[in-house]
Amino acid sequence: MSLKFSPVDVFEARHNAPGTDARAAMLRTIGVDSIEQLIAETVPPAIRLKRALDLPAALSERAFLAKFKQIAGQNQVFKSYIGLGYHDTTLPPVIQRNILENPGWYTAYTPYQAEIAQGRLEALINYQTVVIDLTGLEIANASLLDEGTAAAEAMHMLHSQTKKKGANQYFVSEQVLPQTIDLLRTRATPVGIELVIGNHRQIDLSNEGFFGAMVQYPAADGEVFDYKDFIAQAQKNNVFVVMAADLLALTLLTSPGELGADVCVGNSQRFGVPMGYGGPHAGFFACKDQFKRVIPGRLIGQSVDAAGNKAYRMALQTREQHIRREKATSNICTAQVLLSVLAGMYAVYHGPQRLQQFATNTHLLAQTLEAGLKKLGVEQTNAHYFDTLNLRLESAELQQALKKEAEAARLNFRYFDEVRVGISLNQNTELHDVADILDVFAKVLGKEADQLAEAVAADELRVPASLIRSSEYLTHPVFNTHHAEHEMLRYMKQLENKDLSLAHSMIALGSCTMKLNATAEMIPVTWPEIGGLHPFAPIDQAKGYEQIFSDLQAWLCEVTGFAAVSLQPNSGAQGEYAGLLAIKGYHEARGDHHRNVSLIPASAHGTNPASAVMAGMQVVVVKSTEDGNIDVADLKAKAAQYADNLSCLMVTYPSTHGVYEETIIDICETIHQHGGRVYMDGANMNAQVGLTSPATIGADVCHLNLHKTFCIPHGGGGPGVGPIGVVADLVPYLPGHAVVPVEGRTSGSVSAAPWGSASILPISYAYISMMGGDGLKRATETAILNANYIKARLEPHYPVLYTGSHGRCAHEMILECRHFKKAGIEVEDIAKRLMDYGFHAPTVSFPVAGTLMIEPTESESKAELDRFCDAMISIRKEIAEVEAGRADAKENVLKHAPHTAATVLVHEWTRPYTREQAVYPMEYVRANKFWPAVARIDSAYGDRNLICSCTPMEEYADQQEELVQADKGPSY
């Protein structure tokens, strides 16, 4: 017996699922001899990379975690009292372990298929209720990307709603957070909005040019202003008002809605979400009911299912404006679901009393600190405040001496205006922390600080009496029930059990790339060295992050072929926008301000035209041919027609139809010949990595969906990360930042934090580290193998709409389902029936209405692919029964799908198919049945009767009365 040493802990073998024997069997089914033959018949030779990716050798999971611990250990986690919208907080361990670290929550997809997403949807309803209650407004969405982008979305929405003809001015208080002002500048300029930044107590809003105004509550320096007179002046002049607010402060302060604000935005970070060096965090957006048809992002509403039971779903008429393409006022197609769930659960667990006590403690410790500083002779200038003191020192030299002493004590304050110091306390601050701060000041001033025995016992808040909150909030039972850990644990588990995730089965969503989110990749996310840093902490405290950013940027440059990468955009939509701004900046630097035409294929995702309009561009649509490709003749004609004004082409590769278009190099060269640049949508990078690259194809800029190709989880609909790579001459036009400047860049920011969602970048870092260049290439090959295997198995049953010249698809394919309409079967019926088989539906009706787009990814085994194919083939047979008249056209398993346990546990079964056919359509389902929580949802009912918060108390009272009567028996 010959023994040979061979590594066992090889991560690639766990990520690329099909083993050697399975791959051989799949290749036989496809009809090729090797993976090399399949790739040669799929990927055009002209775009193939000429060399292997130059990336570090792959690490095992154990080796990676050891190495990354050293990298993260370079970060110094000081106690940060910088404020500016970011505060230390604690995520309760029961929530951290059972949601943030639980694949049942973080691997779920956006809740388009609501019947198998009721848990997440209820959690989002809770979050929306928290925001509605605390802001005092009538409606709130399911979160936006961060506070700055939420503020920008509010500005755009109100601009679209003003009735003041020609009004393009937007007043912004100078006391709005600096990163928000920076982002507003970025978003205002391309669409012709003029920002007027100044003192809200001095501005005259009677100028007819104003359509809106924005203030901060509490202000950036901590002052709590009473905005009643300001809002009254705005209302008198038909000017909309946006208030950016702090949710914790609103437990003590009069709500923006009660003050008369039209919109309230902010960040829910301090509700248990770590600072994470800037993100991800759930921005919130609440508004008056009059804006419910135009609110940006996603809105969760209540409806009923086929049995008349309460059920949640995304409110169709209000979700995702980008579906309106170039007519949209927002390009947002995502939310921060996982983070909004965490923030909502934080409120559920603590309830209104604990939340208010957190706020009270924070405020009283701020008063204690103020009293101690006063004894030391330090001037505090905020007349009214919640958690932030604004200190004026005697000199700039003293400010610098304080900074040095504070950092030596591992404390971070905010330093501004040469002699100003800001100190923002938080709900983690304790009395000894206040004593530590006072000790630092005492040392610098050469004085002795008093010993603190207890916090100040104040009789009143340091806010105007008119702003002390008297209205109730979070009165719903969900916020007053689950305060014991057992109750909370069981509530979260109850919700988790209603949701189908990758923990249950493959989610074969085309374009969305639901691949493995490996546990080893996720582990560092909750390390304090990753989560504990404030985004505006001194750079020298974040050496670990600096290495993560530097390595990841270099690796992504190698993968894309580009010169530089910006990690700032915190979603794919923001990446698109940032990429277009880079192109716009390039043209304008050359004096070509007139170049504003963006050519966009008809098949493009709706965010493409929406982003182009937001960037101030004119959209010109390029036709598609019958085989689904870009109509090159039409593109060349339009490129020539608009040559003088051509800014760019937006293109997805492989195409949205799942094909490597062989004309792509010619297409890019045509745009360049006419002075334009090529923006490539990176949605399908999972089919490029290691085989080709955006730069090789001829693109100038590309955004990358790290939540797709590079393994950051979808989190039930967010977070996402959308960094952009660019060629050398576009580098100067990448995003900058007002608070943490980037050398050589003068452009404004596109996200509130300098590096966007920094704390989840370790996931992609881990993926690349453990795969290596060869592993990444094999992942792409395996994704193509898995897709073509599904195609080979399903094509005899469902026509595949588009293929390449050799009959191959890329990493995804579109199944034709429109012909089933003749038998009365819609593509939605197939999607809902798949739930009975234990699967989430593929992408429905995108990019072609009435079709299914399937992407299996490289992470699914042959056994799982076969299980999915068997389910699809079984459903095709069920359709055939209807087509042949053997099953009723309306009373059949497809039309009634999905089937809940309650549906089949009725005493008398009257449907023309058996209960067994309904819920156990194949033998494998018996062993691992996933029961949808509700029957098919009536979305139209929910649209007509929009309810976007927890069920009203009156309905609970009605239910209780029904239960009482039921208990009294039928004779009652």
C-alpha positions, -999 to +999 in steps of 0.1 A: +000+000+000+015+033-011+007+063+012+007+098-002+002+131+017-026+153+003-043+184+018-078+176+031-090+210+042-095+224+006-121+251+006-127+250-032-141+214-029-167+227-006-177+257-027-177+241-061-202+213-053-202+187-080-175+160-075-154+143-101-179+115-109-209+139-109-191+163-133-184+134-157-221+123-156-232+159-162-209+163-191-223+132-207-258+145-203-248+178-219-231+159-248-195+170-244-163+152-236-148+177-212-153+209-193-128+225-217-150+216-247-181+230-229-163+263-222-150+265-258-185+261-271-199+287-247-174+315-243-163+333-275-125+327-280-119+364-288-127+374-252-109+346-234-082+356-210-047+348-222-033+341-187-044+328-154-055+351-126-025+363-106-039+360-071-024+346-038-025+308-034-057+295-019-058+291+019-077+265+039-105+277+062-083+272+093-053+290+077-075+319+065-091+325+098-057+325+116-043+349+091-074+372+091-073+373+129-039+388+126-051+413+100-081+423+120-060+426+151-042+456+135-075+475+141-075+494+174-110+495+189-111+528+209-142+541+226-156+565+200-177+595+211-175+611+176-212+608+169-222+622+135-248+595+131-227+565+143-228+553+179-216+524+199-243+499+207-248+463+217-267+437+197-283+414+222-266+380+220-299+362+215-304+382+183-268+380+172-267+342+174-302+335+161-304+361+132-271+377+123-252+344+126-281+322+114-281+311+077-319+306+080-320+344+080-290+356+061-292+333+031-328+340+023-337+360-009-358+391-013-394+383-004-409+383-039-424+349-032-442+361-001-459+328+008-425+314+018-412+346+033-438+354+060-412+354+088-390+381+073-420+401+061-434+402+097-400+412+110-400+441+084-435+451+094-422+454+129-393+476+117-417+498+097-439+501+128-409+512+149-401+539+124-437+550+120-443+552+158-411+570+166-412+595+137-449+601+141-455+598+104-480+576+086-459+554+064-424+540+064-405+518+039-386+486+047-353+506+049-329+523+025-291+521+023-280+546+049-290+580+062-272+600+035-288+582+006-322+583+024-319+620+025-310+622-012-340+600-020-363+624+000-349+653-020-356+636-053-391+625-043-401+659-031-387+676-062-409+653-083-440+662-062-437+699-060-465+719-076-443+751-077-434+755-114-396+759-119-388+754-083-353+738-082-338+751-049-334+729-018-325+744+015-302+724+037-293+734+072-256+738+078-262+716+109-271+686+088-245+658+090-215+667+068-215+634+050-252+639+042-245+673+028-217+659+007-240+632-007-268+657-014-244+677-035-235+646-055-271+638-062-285+673-067-261+686-094-268+661-122-305+668-121-303+705-118-313+709-082-295+739-065-286+733-028-288+764-006-268+756+026-272+780+056-287+788+090-323+776+093-331+804+117-322+830+091-333+816+058-363+832+040-383+804+024-407+828+007-385+826-024-405+808-051-374+788-061-376+766-030-394+733-032-380+717-001-359+721+030-339+698+053-329+700+090-312+677+115-329+667+148-307+668+170-283+688+149-248+677+139-232+696+168-258+681+192-281+711+196-318+703+198-337+730+179-375+736+180-383+736+143-420+745+147-416+781+134-393+769+106-418+743+095-447+768+097-428+791+074-422+763+050-458+752+050-469+788+044-447+789+013-455+754+000-421+741+008-417+704+018-397+697+050-374+668+056-361+661+091-332+638+097-337+623+132-321+600+157-344+571+166-332+568+202-336+605+208-372+603+195-381+581+225-378+614+245-384+641+219-415+652+202-417+634+169-411+650+135-446+641+124-461+660+154-439+690+144-453+689+109-425+674+089-434+658+055-405+633+056-382+619+082-350+601+074-321+587+094-301+556+104-313+528+127-277+518+134-279+526+171-307+500+175-282+472+181-263+473+148-225+475+151-208+506+137-187+483+114-165+512+102-195+526+084-219+498+075-240+481+066-268+499+084-305+503+077-314+538+067-350+547+075-375+567+055-409+578+068-434+602+052-469+614+051-495+592+036-498+614+005-464+601-007-473+564-005-474+560-043-439+575-049-420+564-018-386+550-028-375+514-022-396+486-008-427+488+012-441+458+031-479+457+034-506+435+048-530+415+026-550+383+028-544+348+013-567+326-006-582+313+027-589+349+039-560+348+064-538+378+071-506+377+050-477+400+043-461+409+010-443+437-008-468+463-018-467+461-056-477+496-065-451+512-042-421+490-044-389+497-064-395+526-086-368+515-110-394+493-127-405+525-143-371+527-159-363+562-172-394+576-156-383+566-121-373+591-095-352+565-077-329+537-089-331+518-056-339+481-061-329+468-027-331+474+010-310+466+041-333+438+051-310+419+075-300+451+092-336+464+095-346+430+109-319+434+136-330+469+144-366+459+146-358+429+168-338+452+191-370+472+196-391+440+200-367+426+227-362+458+247-397+473+243-406+510+247-397+512+284-362+498+280-356+519+249-367+550+267-345+541+297-315+537+273-322+572+261-327+586+296-295+570+309-275+584+279-290+619+285-283+619+322-247+608+317-244+636+292-256+660+319-232+644+344-203+649+319-214+685+314-214+692+351-180+677+355-165+697+326-181+729+340-162+723+373-130+720+352-138+753+335-147+739+301-174+758+282-203+737+268-223+757+242-254+736+235-283+752+252-303+721+246-291+686+238-298+649+239-265+630+240-239+654+225-219+682+241-204+709+221-172+722+238-153+754+231-117+753+242-094+783+246-070+775+217-062+753+189-031+741+208-053+729+236-075+711+212-045+692+198-032+685+233-066+671+242-066+649+211-032+635+220-042+627+256-076+613+246-061+589+221-035+578+246-064+568+268-080+551+237-108+576+234-120+593+202-138+627+202-149+649+173-125+678+167-137+707+145-134+745+139-099+745+155-112+750+191-143+729+191-147+694+206-178+672+202-186+644+226-215+621+218-224+595+244-244+563+237-264+536+254-232+516+261-217+546+281-214+540+318-205+562+347-168+550+347-166+561+310-177+596+320-150+595+347-124+585+321-134+614+299-131+638+327-097+625+337-084+632+302-096+668+304-083+672+339-048+660+328-047+684+298-059+713+320-037+705+349-066+701+373-081+674+394-114+658+383-140+650+409-147+614+418-181+604+403-202+582+426-234+584+406-250+600+376-267+633+379-303+630+391-319+656+368-355+667+371-359+676+335-345+670+300-321+696+286-345+703+257-372+729+252-403+720+272-423+721+240-402+692+226-406+668+255-425+638+240-459+631+254-473+608+227-471+570+231-452+546+208-446+509+204-478+501+220-484+470+199-482+437+218-452+425+197-431+452+214-444+443+249-443+406+250-409+392+241-386+407+268-375+374+284-349+356+264-369+324+260-399+344+246-376+362+222-358+331+211-391+313+204-405+343+186-375+345+162-376+308+156-413+309+149-406+335+122-376+317+108-397+286+104-419+305+080-391+313+055-374+292+029-337+299+026-306+283+012-306+262+044-335+243+029-329+240-008-313+257-039-327+291-049-321+291-086-327+327-093-314+340-126-293+372-124-294+371-086-266+344-081-277+328-048-244+309-042-229+295-011-223+319+018-197+298+035-196+298+073-159+305+074-165+336+053-191+348+078-173+343+110-152+375+111-182+397+105-191+397+142-156+401+155-153+433+176-122+443+156-144+444+125-177+457+140-164+481+167-148+509+147-163+543+140-161+552+103-145+586+112-120+573+136-084+583+129-070+562+099-041+550+120-065+531+142-077+511+112-046+494+098-064+461+095-091+476+075-065+494+054-050+461+045-084+445+038-093+474+014-059+474-003-058+437-009-094+434-020-091+463-044-059+448-059-077+414-063-108+429-078-085+449-102-069+416-112-103+399-118-117+428-138-086+440-156-091+476-144-067+501-130-086+510-098-116+500-077-137+521-053-154+501-025-177+529-015-210+521-033-231+501-009-255+485-034-255+476-071-277+505-079-252+529-062-224+512-081-242+519-114-247+555-104-211+560-093-199+544-125-220+568-146-208+598-125-172+587-133-180+588-170-198+621-166-168+636-147-144+624-174-164+641-202-169+673-183-132+676-174-126+676-212-151+703-217-177+679-232-206+689-209-230+682-238-222+645-238-253+632-220-268+604-241-268+570-226-275+540-250-292+512-231-304+479-245-341+471-242-333+440-222-314+459-195-324+458-158-346+487-148-319+502-126-298+510-157-321+537-172-331+549-137-295+554-128-288+572-161-316+597-155-304+603-120-269+610-134-285+637-157-284+616-189-309+612-217-318+575-223-319+561-258-331+525-260-312+500-283-334+473-298-329+435-293-329+410-321-353+380-321-326+358-306-323+381-277-290+398-285-283+435-289-293+446-324-258+457-335-272+475-366-295+496-344-267+503-319-244+515-347-271+536-362-279+553-329-242+556-319-237+575-351-269+595-348-260+607-313-222+608-318-218+644-308-237+639-275-228+603-268-218+597-232-219+560-228-234+526-234-248+506-205-245+468-212-247+436-192-223+407-200-231+379-205-264+394-216-294+395-194-307+367-216-279+344-204-258+344-236-222+354-243-229+378-272-201+373-298-204+409-310-195+425-277-160+437-287-174+452-319-201+469-298-176+484-274-153+496-302-183+513-319-190+533-288-154+543-284-152+553-320-179+579-314-163+593-282-184+574-257-174+551-228-188+517-220-204+510-186-208+473-179-233+461-154-216+434-133-247+415-125-234+385-144-197+386-133-203+350-120-199+339-156-167+360-163-143+355-134-112+337-146-125+332-182-128+368-194-130+403-178-148+436-184-115+452-195-108+424-220-142+429-235-137+466-239-156+481-209-143+513-192-162+509-159-180+480-142-198+476-109-195+444-091-223+429-070-203+414-041-236+400-028-237+379-059-204+368-074-183+373-043-205+356-017-219+383+005-253+369+016-285+385+002-298+387+038-334+384+027-331+415+004-299+433+016-272+441+024-255+445-009-222+460-020-216+474-054-179+486-058-168+499-092-137+493-112-125+517-139-098+521-165-069+545-158-083+577-172-115+574-151-097+569-118-097+606-108-135+606-110-142+578-085-162+588-054-145+609-027-158+618+008-161+651+027-152+638+061-125+613+052-110+627+019-095+604-007-062+617-021-065+627-057-103+627-059-125+657-059-158+639-067-185+638-040-196+607-022-223+582-032-226+566+002-227+581+037-196+562+049-162+565+031-159+527+024-196+520+023-205+487+039-170+480+052-178+454+078-191+428+053-161+432+029-143+405+049-168+380+034-155+386-002-120+389+011-124+354+026-139+339-005-111+351-028-085+341-002-098+306+001-105+300-036-074+314-052-072+323-089-076+287-101-105+280-078-123+312-090-119+301-126-132+266-118-161+282-100-171+300-132-167+268-152-188+249-128-215+276-129-216+272-166-216+234-163-245+234-138-266+257-159-260+237-191-268+205-172-302+219-161-307+231-197-301+196-211-325+180-186-353+206-189-351+215-226-373+185-237-400+199-214-395+237-215-381+255-245-350+275-236-355+309-251-320+320-260-287+302-265-253+309-281-242+298-315-233+263-303-266+259-284-251+266-250-263+290-223-240+310-200-245+306-163-282+311-165-311+305-190-346+315-197-374+289-199-403+297-221-436+294-203-459+317-222-474+290-243-490+275-212-514+304-212-535+285-237-544+261-210-549+289-185-516+283-167-495+314-159-458+315-150-469+325-115-487+292-111-455+274-117-437+296-092-463+289-065-464+252-072-427+249-068-432+258-031-451+225-027-420+208-039-398+226-014-383+251-038-382+289-042-391+299-077-365+311-102-367+347-114-403+353-127-410+374-158-376+390-160-362+399-185-390+385-205-426+385-192-441+351-188-408+332-184-385+318-157-348+327-155-328+300-138-293+303-124-280+273-103-246+287-094-215+265-089-224+257-053-252+232-060-245+195-062-257+172-090-282+157-065-297+190-057-298+200-094-316+167-102-341+172-074-349+207-089-351+193-124-373+164-113-397+189-096-398+211-128-405+180-150-432+168-126-448+202-128-447+200-166-466+168-163-492+185-141-496+212-168-500+185-194-529+171-174-546+205-177-537+208-214-552+174-221-584+182-201-577+155-175-574+182-149-598+210-144-587+243-159-594+262-126-596+235-099-561+220-102-529+217-082-512+246-099-540+272-095-544+264-058-507+263-050-491+266-026-509+242-002-506+249+035-511+224+063-544+241+072-556+237+036-553+199+036-562+193+072-599+201+066-625+176+075-640+174+041-617+175+010-636+187-021-609+194-046-606+171-077-571+160-068-559+142-037-544+158-006-513+136-013-509+151-048-512+185-032-485+183-006-464+153-014-460+155-052-427+136-051-413+110-027-384+132-015-408+158-002-421+135+025-387+133+042-382+170+044-415+189+039-414+227+039-449+240+046-457+275+032-471+296+060-500+310+040-519+302+009-516+322-023-517+359-014-542+383-029-519+412-038-546+433-053-565+433-020-534+445-002-529+473-027-565+485-023-563+483+015-527+494+023-516+486+058-478+489+063-475+486+101-484+460+127-520+448+127-541+475+143-552+468+179-589+469+169-583+437+148-567+420+178-597+429+199-620+414+173-599+382+172-600+380+210-638+384+210-641+356+184-620+333+206-641+340+237-673+332+218-657+301+204-647+289+238-683+292+250-693+265+225-717+263+195-748+267+216-738+302+227 
